[in-house]
Amino acid sequence: MFEWIRRKPNLMMAGAIVGVALLIFIFVWFEPHKAFIDERVDEVVPQAETVIQEDAAPTTSPDSSAGTTPLPVDETSVVVTTLVPPVAYPVLLSQSVLIDVAHGGSGTVLVLELEDGSRVLRFEDLDVLNGPDLVVILSDRSLSGADDYTDGQYLILGELKGNLGNQNYQIPAEVDLSEWATAAIWCRRFNTTFNVASINGS
């Protein structure tokens, strides 16, 4: 065998180059090292606000600086103040937990509405496997059909910021949440769902 190698050094060199190129391709495309690397991202809950509205009958105060006699006050008039119950923001629209599909993981999934009407998908206590090309999506697929999106509709909210922690993902204003059933952590490159949660009671 060594004699054969000595006689065909160019062939062996070509084989070595192909082998190294194959290893580089596997490392770059499949990114197996990511499964052993944790990325923690911790974002705060969007600031809660309290809104109190008051409706009061307009009153006119006499101008004492004008040097005129103040107009008599009609003691029969009543000022009515209506207090609207305070609204605490963010408003919780839905809450569920991640379930396993291709890989184990855990975390709570919240959909929050902020004071300005915008909405956020939030992961709390997220702990999932890291991987290549992971994105956070909304999908019309039910929990039972969340392992394949080739025939379904989905909306990418952004790349997964980290596989650990607490994170917020903005939901576009034009999105009708009633049209979407689940949120998922999805490997776009290999069409593999890591974890999924219901956002609409499905």
C-alpha positions as CSV (number, residue, x, y, z in Angstrom):
1,M,0.0,0.0,0.0
2,F,2.8,2.4,0.9
3,E,4.4,1.6,-2.4
4,W,1.2,2.5,-4.2
5,I,1.0,5.8,-2.3
6,R,4.6,6.5,-3.3
7,R,3.9,5.9,-6.9
8,K,0.7,8.1,-7.0
9,P,1.4,11.1,-4.8
10,N,-0.7,13.4,-6.9
11,L,-3.8,11.2,-6.5
12,M,-3.3,11.1,-2.7
13,M,-2.9,14.8,-2.6
14,A,-6.1,15.3,-4.6
15,G,-7.9,12.9,-2.2
16,A,-6.7,14.8,0.8
17,I,-7.8,18.1,-0.7
18,V,-11.3,16.7,-1.4
19,G,-11.5,15.3,2.2
20,V,-10.6,18.7,3.7
21,A,-13.0,20.5,1.5
22,L,-15.8,18.1,2.5
23,L,-15.0,18.7,6.2
24,I,-15.1,22.4,5.7
25,F,-18.4,22.2,3.8
26,I,-20.0,20.1,6.6
27,F,-18.7,22.5,9.3
28,V,-19.9,25.6,7.4
29,W,-23.3,24.3,6.1
30,F,-24.4,22.1,9.0
31,E,-22.7,24.1,11.7
32,P,-22.6,21.1,14.1
33,H,-20.6,23.1,16.6
34,K,-23.6,25.3,17.4
35,A,-25.2,22.4,19.3
36,F,-22.5,22.8,21.9
37,I,-22.6,26.6,22.1
38,D,-25.1,28.5,24.2
39,E,-26.1,32.1,23.3
40,R,-28.0,33.9,26.1
41,V,-30.0,37.0,25.3
42,D,-32.0,38.7,28.0
43,E,-34.4,41.5,27.1
44,V,-36.8,43.3,29.6
45,V,-40.5,43.1,29.2
46,P,-41.7,46.2,27.3
47,Q,-42.5,48.9,29.9
48,A,-46.0,48.8,31.3
49,E,-48.0,51.9,31.3
50,T,-51.2,53.0,33.1
51,V,-53.7,55.2,31.3
52,I,-56.4,57.2,33.2
53,Q,-58.8,59.3,31.3
54,E,-61.0,62.1,32.8
55,D,-64.0,63.7,31.2
56,A,-65.0,67.0,33.0
57,A,-67.4,69.7,32.1
58,P,-65.5,72.8,31.1
59,T,-65.6,75.7,33.6
60,T,-64.6,79.3,33.1
61,S,-62.6,81.0,35.8
62,P,-63.2,84.7,36.3
63,D,-60.3,87.0,35.5
64,S,-59.6,88.8,38.8
65,S,-56.8,90.9,37.2
66,A,-59.3,92.6,34.9
67,G,-60.6,94.8,37.7
68,T,-64.3,93.9,37.0
69,T,-66.8,92.4,39.3
70,P,-66.7,88.6,39.1
71,L,-69.8,87.1,37.5
72,P,-72.1,85.3,40.0
73,V,-71.4,81.6,40.3
74,D,-74.3,79.3,39.5
75,E,-74.3,77.0,42.6
76,T,-76.7,74.6,40.9
77,S,-74.1,73.6,38.3
78,V,-72.5,70.2,38.8
79,V,-69.1,69.1,37.5
80,V,-69.2,65.4,36.5
81,T,-65.9,63.5,36.4
82,T,-65.9,60.1,34.7
83,L,-63.1,57.8,35.6
84,V,-62.2,55.2,33.0
85,P,-60.8,52.0,34.6
86,P,-57.1,52.0,34.2
87,V,-55.6,49.8,31.5
88,A,-52.3,48.2,32.5
89,Y,-49.8,47.7,29.6
90,P,-48.6,45.5,28.2
91,V,-51.9,43.5,27.7
92,L,-51.4,39.8,27.7
93,L,-53.1,38.4,24.5
94,S,-52.0,34.8,24.8
95,Q,-49.7,32.6,26.8
96,S,-48.5,29.0,26.2
97,V,-45.4,26.8,26.5
98,L,-43.0,25.5,24.0
99,I,-43.3,21.8,23.1
100,D,-40.7,19.6,21.5
101,V,-40.7,18.7,17.8
102,A,-37.2,17.9,16.5
103,H,-35.3,18.8,19.7
104,G,-36.1,19.1,23.4
105,G,-36.5,22.6,24.9
106,S,-38.6,24.7,27.2
107,G,-39.9,28.2,27.6
108,T,-43.0,30.3,27.9
109,V,-44.4,32.1,24.8
110,L,-46.3,35.3,25.4
111,V,-48.1,37.6,22.9
112,L,-48.3,41.2,24.3
113,E,-50.0,44.3,23.2
114,L,-48.2,47.6,24.1
115,E,-49.8,51.0,24.8
116,D,-49.3,52.2,21.3
117,G,-51.1,49.2,19.8
118,S,-48.0,47.4,18.7
119,R,-47.6,43.7,19.5
120,V,-44.7,41.6,20.6
121,L,-44.0,37.9,20.7
122,R,-41.9,37.2,23.8
123,F,-40.0,34.2,25.0
124,E,-39.4,33.8,28.7
125,D,-37.1,31.3,30.4
126,L,-36.1,30.1,26.9
127,D,-33.9,27.0,26.9
128,V,-33.6,25.3,23.5
129,L,-30.9,23.6,21.4
130,N,-28.8,26.0,19.3
131,G,-28.5,25.3,15.6
132,P,-27.9,26.7,12.1
133,D,-30.2,29.3,10.5
134,L,-32.8,29.4,13.3
135,V,-35.6,31.8,12.9
136,V,-38.8,32.7,14.8
137,I,-41.9,32.3,12.8
138,L,-45.7,32.6,13.0
139,S,-47.5,29.7,11.1
140,D,-50.9,28.7,10.1
141,R,-50.1,25.1,10.9
142,S,-51.5,23.5,14.0
143,L,-49.3,22.0,16.7
144,S,-49.7,18.5,15.1
145,G,-48.6,19.8,11.7
146,A,-45.7,22.0,12.8
147,D,-42.9,19.7,11.6
148,D,-43.1,20.7,8.0
149,Y,-43.9,24.2,6.5
150,T,-43.4,23.3,2.8
151,D,-47.2,23.3,2.2
152,G,-48.1,25.9,4.8
153,Q,-47.9,29.6,5.3
154,Y,-45.4,31.2,7.7
155,L,-44.2,34.7,8.6
156,I,-40.6,35.2,9.8
157,L,-40.4,37.6,12.7
158,G,-36.6,37.5,12.8
159,E,-33.5,35.4,13.5
160,L,-33.5,33.6,16.9
161,K,-31.5,36.0,19.1
162,G,-30.2,33.3,21.4
163,N,-31.1,29.8,22.5
164,L,-31.3,30.9,26.2
165,G,-32.9,33.8,28.0
166,N,-35.8,36.2,27.5
167,Q,-36.4,37.8,24.2
168,N,-38.9,40.1,22.3
169,Y,-39.9,39.8,18.6
170,Q,-41.9,42.5,17.0
171,I,-45.1,41.5,15.2
172,P,-45.9,43.7,12.1
173,A,-48.9,46.0,12.6
174,E,-50.7,44.6,9.5
175,V,-50.7,41.0,10.9
176,D,-54.1,39.6,11.9
177,L,-53.2,37.2,14.7
178,S,-56.5,35.3,14.2
179,E,-55.0,34.0,10.9
180,W,-52.0,32.4,12.7
181,A,-52.1,29.3,14.9
182,T,-48.6,28.7,16.2
183,A,-45.2,30.3,16.8
184,A,-42.1,28.2,16.2
185,I,-38.4,28.1,16.3
186,W,-37.6,26.8,12.9
187,C,-34.4,25.8,11.1
188,R,-34.9,27.4,7.8
189,R,-32.0,25.8,6.1
190,F,-33.2,22.2,6.7
191,N,-36.9,22.9,7.1
192,T,-36.8,21.4,10.6
193,T,-38.9,22.7,13.5
194,F,-37.1,22.7,16.8
195,N,-39.9,23.8,19.1
196,V,-43.5,25.2,18.7
197,A,-46.2,26.8,20.8
198,S,-49.9,27.7,20.3
199,I,-50.7,31.4,20.1
200,N,-54.4,31.1,19.1
201,G,-55.8,28.2,21.1
202,S,-55.0,25.6,18.4
